[in-house]
Amino acid sequence: MPKDMRTWIRELEDARELAHITKPVHPHTQMGSLLYQSREKALLFENVEGFQGWKVLGMAPANLRHAALAYGTTVEKLIPTAAQRALSRKPTELVSTGPIKEVILKGNEVDITKLPAHIAGSEETPYIAAGLMIARDPDTGIRNIAFHRLQIKGPRKTGALIVPRHTRQILDKHEARNEPMPVSIFIGHHPLYYMAAASTGPFEMDELELAGGLIGEPVKVVKCETNDLEVPFDAEIVLEGQILPNVREDEGPFSEFHDYYVAGMGKNPVVQIDCITMRHDAIFKAIQNGSEVEGCIFHKVPFGVSVYNHIKNIGGYVNLHNLLVLPGLFGIVVQMTPRFYGEAKQVLMGVLSSPILHPKVAIAVDEDVNIFNYWEILWAINTRCNPQEDIVVIPGARMHPMDPTGFEPFPPGGPYWHRVGGKVIIDATKPPLCAGEQARKPFERLKPMGWETVRLEDFLP
C-alpha cells in the first residue's frame, strides 16, 4: 500500500495518536507554542487563522512511540528494526504525473508567503522547516535529499542553512562554475521519507532509494516543471528553484534541535523559487524544533541506525542489544554485553567516530539497564563507573557545527564551517564476561521478592 502523508494521518488516527485542533490558530503567534507543548499527540490544525482553506500537520511524530508506529514496530525494537531495514534500497520509478501536479504556479503566480509556515521560536521569523531539498551532482548525476531550514524572505526568496555535508559539496561545484544550483524542495510526506533524508551514508547513497527500502516499495517520482530533477509524485507541496551562486545574506536566528538559537545564523545562501506544484487540497507540514520535539525525532532514529550499524561489527562482533540517542542529539547510550576488558571503550570510540558528527558523549551500559528510563542510565553511571578508569576525555575533536559549546574557527556560509571541542566516553558497564561470575556478582541488581510473578496492576482497583 502506498505511503504518503495522507496514509500517515490515517495511521495516527487509527492509533488514537492524532488530536484535531478546530479552534482558530495563527501560525505566527500561537502554533509554535502549541506544537512545542504537544509531546504525546500529533496535531492537525483545521482552522489556520489568516490562511483560509489550509490545514497544517505537526508533531507527527511527536515521540519515539510515533516513530515506532511509522516503522510498524515497538519503541524497544525501533533501532534494531530500522537498522535492518536501512540496508535495503529500491530504485525510484518514474511516472508521468501524480497528485503533486494538480496545481502548478509559475513566475509571478509564485508566493510562498501564502503558505502557512509557522514561527517556531519567539526570536525568529516564519521558516519552512519540513522541506526536503533535492539536488544533483553536476558531474556524476548523484541525487541528494536533505533537511535544510528555509527562512521566508519574500514571495520568491528564502534563506537556507547548508551544513558542510553532501548538499554543500554539490553547491561548491556549482559555485566554482558561477552557476545556480537547481533544487526542488518537497514538503509533506510519510515520516519514513524524512527518516531517509536525515540518514547519513556515503555521498553515493540516494535517499529516495533508501526511502523505498524503508517503506517497502519503489518511490514513484515525476519530473519537475522548471528543472531536471524528480520529486515524489504524491508529496503535498513542491518548491522548484535555484540556489544563487556566491550570494550570501543574513539568515537566522532559528530555534534548532538542541533548544538553542546559536545554530549557524550569519551570511548564508539564498534560494530563488521559480515554481510551486501541489495537491489541490494540500496539507502543509510544520516541524517544530527544540529538544525532544518533532525535529529531534526525525533525526534520533536515523542517527541511531547509522551508529548501530557502524559499531555492531567492531572487532568482528559486538554483543549489541540496543541504542538510544539522548536529548539534544549530542549523546548516545549503547546497551551491550562486554565480553572482554576494554571492549566497551573500543565500541564507544566507534560511536564518536561514526558517520554521525553529532555525538560528543558516548555511554555504555549493560543489558540489565533499561535505556528508555533515563534514571537507570544515571544509576549505571553512578554505581558502575569508576571515573579514574572509566571516563576518558578526548580534546580537540571536530564537533557538530551547531554545538554551542565548541570553538568556531570558520563561520557559516562557506565550505569550512565547523566547531572544535572535547568528547567523552563513559564506560558504565559491569566487569566483562571474561572476568567470571565472581567479579560480576557484586554488580548483580537486586530483585524484590516475588519479582517474576507479582504485578502491582493486579492489586490495584
C-alpha positions in Angstrom: 0.0 0.0 0.0 1.5 3.4 -0.9 2.6 5.5 2.0 2.2 9.3 1.9 1.2 12.0 4.4 -2.5 11.1 4.0 -2.0 7.4 4.9 0.2 8.6 7.8 -2.6 10.7 9.1 -4.9 7.7 9.0 -2.4 5.6 10.9 -2.2 8.2 13.6 -6.0 8.4 13.7 -6.4 4.7 13.9 -3.9 4.5 16.8 -5.7 7.4 18.6 -2.5 9.4 18.4 -3.9 12.4 16.5 -5.6 15.5 18.0 -7.8 17.7 15.8 -7.5 21.4 16.6 -10.6 23.1 15.3 -10.3 26.4 17.1 -8.6 29.2 15.1 -4.8 29.1 15.5 -2.5 31.6 13.9 0.8 30.1 12.7 2.8 33.2 13.5 1.7 33.8 17.1 0.2 30.5 18.5 1.1 27.4 16.6 4.7 27.2 17.8 3.7 27.1 21.4 1.0 24.5 20.8 3.4 22.3 18.9 6.1 22.6 21.5 3.7 21.6 24.3 2.4 18.5 22.4 4.9 15.8 23.2 2.2 13.0 23.3 -0.1 13.7 20.4 0.2 14.7 16.7 -1.7 17.9 15.9 -3.9 18.6 12.9 -4.8 22.3 12.7 -8.0 22.6 10.8 -8.7 26.3 11.2 -5.5 28.2 10.3 -6.1 31.9 11.0 -5.0 34.1 8.2 -4.6 31.2 5.7 -8.1 30.3 4.7 -8.5 26.7 3.4 -5.3 25.4 4.7 -4.7 22.6 7.2 -1.4 22.0 9.0 0.0 18.8 10.4 2.6 19.0 13.1 4.3 16.9 15.9 3.8 13.8 13.7 5.9 12.1 15.0 5.8 13.7 18.4 7.8 11.0 20.2 9.6 7.7 19.7 6.3 5.8 20.1 5.0 7.6 16.9 8.3 6.8 15.1 7.9 3.1 16.0 4.3 3.3 14.6 5.7 4.6 11.3 8.1 1.6 11.2 5.4 -0.9 12.3 7.3 -1.9 15.5 7.7 -1.1 19.2 9.9 1.6 20.8 12.1 -1.2 22.3 12.7 -2.7 18.9 12.8 0.5 16.9 16.5 1.0 16.3 17.3 -2.7 15.6 14.3 -2.9 13.2 15.1 0.4 11.5 18.8 -0.6 11.3 17.9 -3.8 9.4 15.5 -2.0 7.1 18.1 0.7 6.3 20.2 -1.9 4.5 17.5 -2.2 1.8 17.3 0.0 -1.4 14.7 0.2 -4.1 15.3 2.2 -7.3 12.8 5.0 -8.0 10.0 4.6 -10.6 9.4 7.5 -13.0 5.7 8.1 -13.7 4.0 10.7 -15.9 2.0 12.6 -13.3 0.5 12.5 -9.9 -1.3 14.5 -7.2 1.6 16.8 -6.8 0.8 18.2 -10.3 -2.8 19.2 -9.5 -1.9 22.8 -9.0 1.0 24.4 -10.9 2.1 28.0 -10.2 4.9 29.7 -12.1 6.6 33.1 -12.3 4.6 35.9 -10.7 2.0 33.4 -9.5 4.5 32.1 -7.0 4.1 33.5 -3.5 5.5 31.3 -0.7 4.3 33.9 1.9 0.8 32.5 1.3 2.0 29.1 2.8 1.0 28.8 6.5 4.6 28.4 7.6 4.7 28.9 11.4 7.1 30.9 13.6 8.7 28.2 15.8 10.6 30.4 18.3 10.0 33.8 19.8 13.2 35.3 18.3 12.6 34.4 14.7 10.5 34.9 11.5 8.5 32.3 9.5 10.5 29.3 8.4 9.8 26.3 6.2 11.3 23.5 8.4 9.7 20.5 6.7 11.2 21.0 3.3 13.4 18.2 1.9 15.8 19.6 -0.6 16.7 17.6 -3.7 19.9 18.4 -5.6 22.0 16.6 -8.2 25.8 16.4 -8.6 26.6 18.1 -11.9 29.5 15.8 -12.6 28.1 12.4 -11.5 24.4 12.8 -11.6 24.2 11.5 -8.0 21.0 12.7 -6.3 20.9 14.0 -2.7 18.0 14.7 -0.4 18.4 16.5 2.9 16.8 18.7 5.5 17.6 22.4 5.1 15.8 25.1 7.0 14.3 27.8 4.8 13.7 31.3 6.1 10.9 33.0 4.1 12.3 36.4 2.9 9.7 37.2 0.2 7.3 35.8 -2.3 10.1 34.0 -4.2 13.0 34.0 -1.9 14.3 32.1 1.1 17.5 31.9 3.1 19.0 28.5 3.6 21.4 27.0 6.0 23.7 24.5 4.2 25.8 22.4 6.7 29.1 21.3 5.2 27.9 17.8 4.0 26.6 16.4 0.7 24.4 19.3 -0.4 27.4 21.6 0.3 29.6 19.5 -1.9 27.2 19.9 -4.7 26.8 23.6 -4.1 30.6 24.1 -4.1 30.8 22.6 -7.6 28.1 24.9 -9.0 29.6 28.0 -7.3 33.1 27.2 -8.6 31.5 27.5 -12.1 29.4 30.5 -11.0 26.3 28.6 -11.9 23.0 28.5 -10.0 22.2 25.1 -8.4 18.8 23.7 -9.3 16.9 22.5 -6.3 13.4 21.1 -5.7 12.0 21.0 -2.2 9.1 18.7 -1.3 7.0 19.5 1.8 4.8 16.9 3.4 5.1 13.1 3.1 5.2 10.0 5.2 7.7 10.2 8.0 9.9 7.4 6.6 10.8 9.8 3.8 12.0 12.3 6.4 13.9 9.5 8.2 15.6 8.6 4.9 16.6 12.3 4.3 18.0 12.5 7.8 20.1 9.3 7.3 23.8 9.6 6.9 25.7 7.4 4.4 28.2 7.7 1.6 27.8 10.5 -0.9 26.6 8.0 -3.4 23.6 7.0 -1.3 20.3 8.1 -2.9 17.9 8.9 -0.1 14.9 8.3 -2.3 16.1 4.8 -2.9 16.6 4.4 0.8 13.0 5.7 1.4 11.9 3.0 -1.0 13.7 0.4 1.2 12.1 1.8 4.3 8.6 1.8 3.0 9.0 -1.5 1.2 8.2 -0.3 -2.4 9.8 1.9 -5.0 9.2 5.7 -4.6 7.3 7.0 -7.6 8.7 10.2 -8.9 7.7 12.8 -11.5 9.7 15.3 -13.5 9.8 18.9 -12.2 8.4 21.8 -14.3 11.4 24.1 -14.4 14.4 21.9 -13.8 15.8 18.5 -14.4 15.0 17.0 -11.0 12.4 14.4 -9.9 10.2 14.6 -6.9 7.8 12.1 -5.2 4.6 12.1 -7.2 2.4 12.1 -4.0 4.0 14.8 -1.9 1.8 17.6 -0.7 3.8 20.6 -2.0 7.0 21.1 -4.1 9.0 24.3 -4.4 11.2 24.4 -7.5 14.0 26.9 -7.7 17.7 27.5 -7.6 20.4 28.5 -5.1 22.0 31.6 -6.5 25.8 31.2 -6.9 28.1 33.0 -4.4 25.2 35.1 -3.0 25.0 35.3 0.8 22.5 37.2 3.0 21.8 37.3 6.7 19.9 34.2 7.8 18.6 33.3 11.3 18.0 33.1 14.2 16.2 29.8 14.2 15.2 27.5 17.1 17.2 24.3 16.4 17.2 20.7 17.6 19.2 21.4 20.8 16.8 24.0 22.1 19.1 27.0 21.3 19.2 29.7 18.7 23.1 29.5 18.4 23.0 27.5 15.3 24.5 28.7 12.0 23.0 32.1 11.7 25.0 34.5 9.6 25.7 35.0 5.9 24.1 32.0 4.3 22.9 31.0 0.7 19.8 32.3 -0.9 17.1 30.2 -2.8 15.1 31.7 -5.6 11.7 29.9 -6.0 10.5 29.7 -9.6 7.6 27.3 -9.4 5.1 25.7 -6.9 3.3 22.5 -7.6 0.9 20.9 -5.1 -2.2 19.0 -4.4 -5.5 20.9 -4.9 -6.2 20.4 -1.2 -2.6 20.4 0.0 -1.9 20.0 3.8 1.1 22.0 5.0 3.7 20.2 7.1 5.1 22.0 10.1 8.1 20.8 12.0 8.7 22.3 15.5 12.3 22.3 16.6 13.7 22.2 20.1 14.8 19.3 22.3 12.6 16.2 22.2 10.1 17.5 19.7 9.4 16.5 16.1 12.6 17.9 14.7 14.6 15.8 17.1 12.5 12.6 16.5 13.2 12.7 12.7 16.9 12.6 13.5 17.0 10.3 16.5 16.1 7.2 14.6 18.4 7.7 11.5 21.3 8.7 13.8 20.7 5.7 16.0 20.5 3.5 12.9 23.8 4.8 11.4 25.7 4.4 14.7 24.1 1.0 15.4 25.2 -0.4 12.0 28.6 1.2 12.4 29.5 -0.3 15.7 27.9 -3.7 15.6 30.9 -5.3 13.8 33.7 -3.5 15.7 36.4 -6.1 16.4 34.4 -8.6 14.3 31.4 -8.8 16.5 29.7 -6.8 19.3 27.0 -8.3 21.6 24.9 -5.2 20.9 21.4 -5.1 22.3 20.1 -1.6 21.6 21.0 2.1 21.3 19.4 5.4 22.4 20.1 8.9 21.2 19.8 11.3 24.1 18.1 14.7 24.3 20.0 17.3 22.4 21.3 14.7 19.9 24.9 15.1 21.2 24.8 12.0 23.4 24.4 8.2 22.7 23.8 5.3 25.1 24.9 1.9 23.9 23.3 -1.2 25.5 25.7 -4.1 25.2 27.2 -7.1 27.0 31.0 -6.6 27.0 33.0 -9.9 26.6 36.5 -8.5 27.1 38.3 -5.9 29.1 38.3 -2.6 27.1 35.7 -3.8 24.6 33.1 -1.2 25.8 35.7 1.6 25.4 36.5 0.4 21.9 32.8 0.5 20.9 32.4 3.9 22.4 35.3 5.2 20.4 33.4 3.9 17.4 30.3 5.9 18.4 32.4 9.1 18.4 34.0 8.4 15.1 30.9 7.1 13.3 29.3 8.7 10.2 27.2 10.9 12.5 29.0 14.1 13.6 26.7 14.9 16.5 27.8 12.6 19.3 30.3 14.0 21.8 29.1 12.0 24.8 29.1 8.2 24.5 27.9 6.0 27.3 27.9 2.1 27.5 25.6 0.2 29.9 24.7 -3.5 30.3 21.6 -5.3 29.1 20.0 -5.1 32.6 19.7 -1.3 32.3 16.5 -0.1 30.6 17.9 2.7 28.5 14.4 4.1 27.9 14.3 5.1 31.7 16.8 7.9 32.0 17.2 7.3 35.7 18.6 3.9 35.0 21.3 5.3 32.8 22.3 7.7 35.6 22.1 4.9 38.1 24.5 2.8 36.0 27.0 5.7 35.7 26.8 6.3 39.5 27.2 2.7 40.5 29.3 1.0 37.8 31.6 3.7 36.6 35.0 4.4 38.3 35.8 7.9 36.9 39.6 7.5 37.1 39.4 4.4 34.8 36.1 4.5 33.0 35.8 8.2 31.8 38.1 9.3 29.0 38.0 12.9 27.6 39.3 13.4 24.1 40.2 17.1 23.5 40.5 19.0 20.2 38.0 16.9 18.2 35.8 18.1 15.3 32.3 18.7 16.7 28.9 19.3 15.1 28.9 22.9 13.9 25.7 23.6 15.8 27.2 22.6 19.2 27.2 25.9 21.1 30.0 24.6 23.5 32.6 24.4 20.8 35.1 26.9 19.3 34.1 28.1 15.8 37.2 28.7 13.6 35.2 29.4 10.5 31.7 31.0 10.3 28.6 29.6 8.5 28.1 30.2 4.8 31.2 28.6 3.5 32.6 25.1 3.0 34.7 25.0 6.2 32.2 25.9 8.8 32.9 23.8 11.8 33.5 23.7 15.6 36.1 22.1 17.7 35.9 20.8 21.3 36.1 17.9 23.6 34.4 14.5 23.5 34.0 11.9 26.3 33.4 8.2 26.7 31.8 6.8 29.8 32.0 3.0 30.5 29.2 2.3 32.9 29.2 -1.5 32.3 29.9 -4.4 34.7 33.1 -6.3 34.5 33.1 -8.2 31.2 32.1 -11.8 30.7 35.7 -13.0 30.7 36.2 -11.7 34.2 34.0 -14.5 35.5 31.0 -14.6 37.8 32.9 -13.8 41.0 33.8 -10.4 39.5 30.4 -9.8 38.1 28.2 -10.9 41.0 28.7 -7.7 43.2 27.1 -5.8 40.3 24.0 -8.0 40.0 20.9 -5.9 40.5 18.7 -6.7 43.5 15.4 -8.4 42.7 12.4 -7.8 45.0 10.7 -10.8 46.5 8.2 -12.1 44.0 9.5 -10.0 41.1 8.8 -12.7 38.5 5.1 -13.2 39.2 3.7 -10.4 41.4 2.4 -7.4 39.4 1.1 -4.2 41.0 -1.6 -3.7 38.5 -3.2 -7.0 39.6 -3.7 -5.5 43.1 -5.0 -2.0 42.1 -8.7 -1.3 42.0 
